């Protein structure tokens, strides 16, 4: 970053329409280098501030993708200040699980702007640097304030001991954990999970249940080829092992005050959050119509279908339709799109 540009930038000023134009133009200038940008950023960060390296996992491939997606989304949201603040606040609260501290934001901002300047080339001017400085300052402030407020309300992570582990086929497991203290989530949200074998690699999984009195949470985990966390949870984890959970995330939840009908479409392990939504509706006493369509590639998929069908037998407001499409399965019917079309508007 140009030091003179940094000194002249009024970081407390709100983003102007011109700032937004400059941010998006500079993003267009660096987008051709999208694959190299995260590598350069983290190399710069770890060289200048080696003490932060321990906050990150040994394998950085997933982290590279997360940085780029967050950066692009922030630029997309700069003209929607309300949503941007909410997005950044969620980031800040979630980053507590990494051990992020207030002092880290300045280091990250410095290295981020250095990286953007490197790839923007002639498009990086004093005005562009000032716009990015203002934007990053606003982002960092929202994240830090939310993290501080979150620290006073709930822990950064929860320990969750595995109390049941069941294998279903070569690559699927149902893993049930019990948290060490109440875990406040709503059916339909997702959870970041870290294992003792990859302690700094966090992956997102959706509980297949709404909150239970005994503090247990069940996940349906499919081992992804080359995925160290999912493979460990399916093939290595056992009863007694302790996982770590970050704060719950996501807005795919039902408004208990709404009376609108609900249509859910799922396949494979994607049925897990749908079942959680149904259980949440039962907890909330909501009895609005819910139509659930489930697609499967074979008769052994998806896991949990029988459970949600049993719920539909006891509740008239819940309808479950399952389709199986597999060229090698005798009697396989039409696929999910056809079932949706046949069911009505």
NORVENDA-V517443 format. One record per backbone hydrogen bond with DSSP energy under -0.5 kcal/mol. NH is the residue of the N-H (numbers start at 1). CO is the residue of the C=O. If there is no record, write none. Layout:
BEGIN
[[NH,CO] [NH,CO]]
END
This chain:
BEGIN
[[3,1] [6,2] [7,3] [8,4] [9,5] [11,9] [13,10] [20,16] [21,17] [22,18] [23,19] [24,20] [25,21] [26,22] [27,23] [28,24] [29,25] [30,26] [31,27] [32,28] [33,30] [34,31] [36,33] [37,33] [38,34] [40,36] [41,37] [42,38] [43,39] [44,40] [45,41] [46,42] [47,43] [48,44] [49,45] [52,49] [53,50] [55,52] [56,53] [60,58] [64,60] [65,61] [66,62] [67,63] [68,64] [69,65] [70,66] [71,67] [72,68] [73,69] [74,70] [75,71] [76,72] [77,73] [78,75] [80,77] [84,80] [85,81] [86,82] [87,83] [88,84] [89,85] [90,86] [91,87] [92,88] [93,89] [94,90] [95,91] [96,93] [97,94] [98,95] [99,96] [100,95] [104,101] [105,101] [105,102] [106,102] [107,103] [108,104] [109,105] [110,106] [111,107] [112,108] [113,109] [114,110] [115,111] [116,112] [117,113] [118,114] [119,115] [120,116] [121,117] [123,120] [124,121] [125,123] [129,125] [130,126] [131,127] [132,128] [133,129] [134,130] [135,131] [136,132] [137,133] [138,134] [139,135] [140,136] [141,137] [142,138] [143,139] [144,140] [145,141] [146,142] [147,143] [148,144] [149,145] [150,146] [151,147] [152,148] [152,149] [153,150] [154,150] [158,245] [160,243] [161,178] [162,241] [163,176] [164,176] [166,174] [168,172] [173,221] [174,166] [175,173] [175,219] [176,164] [176,174] [177,217] [178,161] [179,215] [180,159] [184,182] [185,183] [189,186] [190,249] [191,205] [193,203] [194,244] [195,198] [201,198] [202,200] [203,193] [205,191] [207,189] [207,205] [208,218] [215,212] [217,177] [219,175] [220,206] [221,173] [221,219] [223,171] [223,221] [227,224] [228,226] [231,227] [232,228] [233,229] [234,230] [235,231] [236,231] [236,232] [237,232] [240,162] [241,238] [243,160] [243,241] [244,194] [245,158] [246,192] [249,190] [253,251] [256,254] [258,255] [262,289] [264,291] [266,293] [268,295] [270,267] [271,268] [272,269] [274,270] [275,271] [276,272] [277,273] [278,274] [279,275] [280,276] [281,277] [282,278] [283,279] [284,280] [285,281] [285,282] [286,281] [290,317] [291,262] [292,290] [292,319] [293,264] [293,291] [294,321] [295,266] [296,323] [301,298] [305,302] [308,304] [309,305] [310,306] [311,307] [312,308] [313,309] [314,310] [314,311] [315,311] [318,315] [319,290] [319,317] [321,292] [323,294] [325,296] [326,324] [329,326] [330,328] [332,329] [333,324] [339,335] [340,336] [341,337] [342,338] [343,339] [344,340] [344,341]]
END
